[in-house]
Amino acid sequence: MIIEFPGTSISEIMNSLQQAIQEESLEHMVKFELSDLELKVTISKAGTSYIFFNVKEVSGKTIFSHKTEKIALVHRAVKGQVKQEILTIVAIAGGKIR
């Protein structure tokens, strides 16, 4: 999975993601954290799962490319639904999925 944000800085993207999480009322269970050009998405509800993305800036775009994930046993049955919620947050924040 590749997520692309055109023409904005990483700090603006992180702010937009946080606002989107709040709009969807998911701040109690979804968290986006950036460190050393890696984005970690944490999902916490009856278990904790992590999705990791590499981050790079290319030609005025910020690109997040799926690196790895650690999905909690309890989340495996609803993995598709969880990923769809993340994609909704990304879309609200202005990102595009490639």
C-alpha positions as CSV (number, residue, x, y, z in Angstrom):
1,M,0.0,0.0,0.0
2,I,1.3,3.4,-0.9
3,I,-0.2,6.6,0.4
4,E,0.6,9.9,-1.2
5,F,0.1,13.5,0.1
6,P,0.7,16.2,-2.6
7,G,2.4,19.5,-1.7
8,T,2.3,19.5,2.1
9,S,5.0,19.2,4.7
10,I,5.1,16.1,7.0
11,S,4.1,18.2,10.0
12,E,1.0,19.5,8.1
13,I,0.2,15.9,7.2
14,M,0.5,14.7,10.8
15,N,-1.8,17.6,11.9
16,S,-4.4,16.7,9.2
17,L,-4.3,13.0,10.2
18,Q,-4.9,14.0,13.8
19,Q,-7.8,16.2,12.8
20,A,-9.3,13.3,10.7
21,I,-9.0,10.9,13.6
22,Q,-10.9,13.3,15.8
23,E,-13.6,13.9,13.0
24,E,-14.1,10.1,12.9
25,S,-14.2,9.9,16.8
26,L,-11.3,7.4,16.7
27,E,-8.8,9.2,18.9
28,H,-9.3,6.7,21.7
29,M,-8.1,3.8,19.5
30,V,-6.0,5.1,16.6
31,K,-2.7,6.9,16.8
32,F,-0.3,8.1,14.1
33,E,3.4,8.6,15.2
34,L,6.3,9.8,13.2
35,S,9.9,9.0,14.0
36,D,13.1,8.8,11.9
37,L,11.2,8.8,8.6
38,E,8.9,6.0,9.7
39,L,5.2,6.3,10.4
40,K,3.7,4.0,13.0
41,V,-0.1,3.6,13.1
42,T,-1.2,2.1,16.4
43,I,-4.7,0.6,16.8
44,S,-5.7,-0.2,20.4
45,K,-9.0,-1.9,21.2
46,A,-9.1,-5.3,22.9
47,G,-5.5,-5.7,21.7
48,T,-2.8,-3.6,20.0
49,S,-1.8,-3.7,16.4
50,Y,0.8,-1.7,14.5
51,I,1.2,-0.8,10.9
52,F,4.5,0.7,9.8
53,F,5.3,2.9,6.8
54,N,8.5,4.2,5.3
55,V,8.3,8.0,4.7
56,K,10.0,9.9,1.9
57,E,9.6,13.3,0.2
58,V,9.8,13.2,-3.6
59,S,9.0,15.9,-6.1
60,G,6.9,18.0,-3.7
61,K,5.0,14.9,-2.5
62,T,5.2,13.0,0.7
63,I,4.9,9.2,0.2
64,F,4.2,6.6,2.8
65,S,4.9,3.1,1.6
66,H,3.8,0.1,3.7
67,K,6.7,-1.5,5.4
68,T,5.4,-4.1,7.8
69,E,2.6,-4.8,10.3
70,K,2.0,-6.5,13.6
71,I,-1.6,-7.4,13.9
72,A,-3.0,-8.6,17.2
73,L,-4.7,-11.9,17.2
74,V,-8.1,-10.4,18.1
75,H,-7.8,-7.9,15.2
76,R,-7.0,-10.5,12.5
77,A,-10.7,-11.3,12.0
78,V,-11.5,-7.6,11.3
79,K,-8.2,-6.7,9.5
80,G,-10.0,-5.5,6.4
81,Q,-12.4,-3.3,8.3
82,V,-9.5,-1.8,10.4
83,K,-7.5,-1.0,7.2
84,Q,-10.6,0.6,5.7
85,E,-11.0,2.9,8.7
86,I,-7.3,3.9,8.3
87,L,-7.9,4.6,4.6
88,T,-10.9,6.7,5.5
89,I,-8.8,8.8,7.9
90,V,-6.1,9.2,5.2
91,A,-8.7,10.3,2.6
92,I,-10.2,12.9,5.0
93,A,-6.7,14.2,5.7
94,G,-6.1,14.7,1.9
95,G,-4.1,11.6,1.1
96,K,-4.5,9.4,-2.0
97,I,-4.0,5.6,-2.1
98,R,-2.0,4.2,-5.0
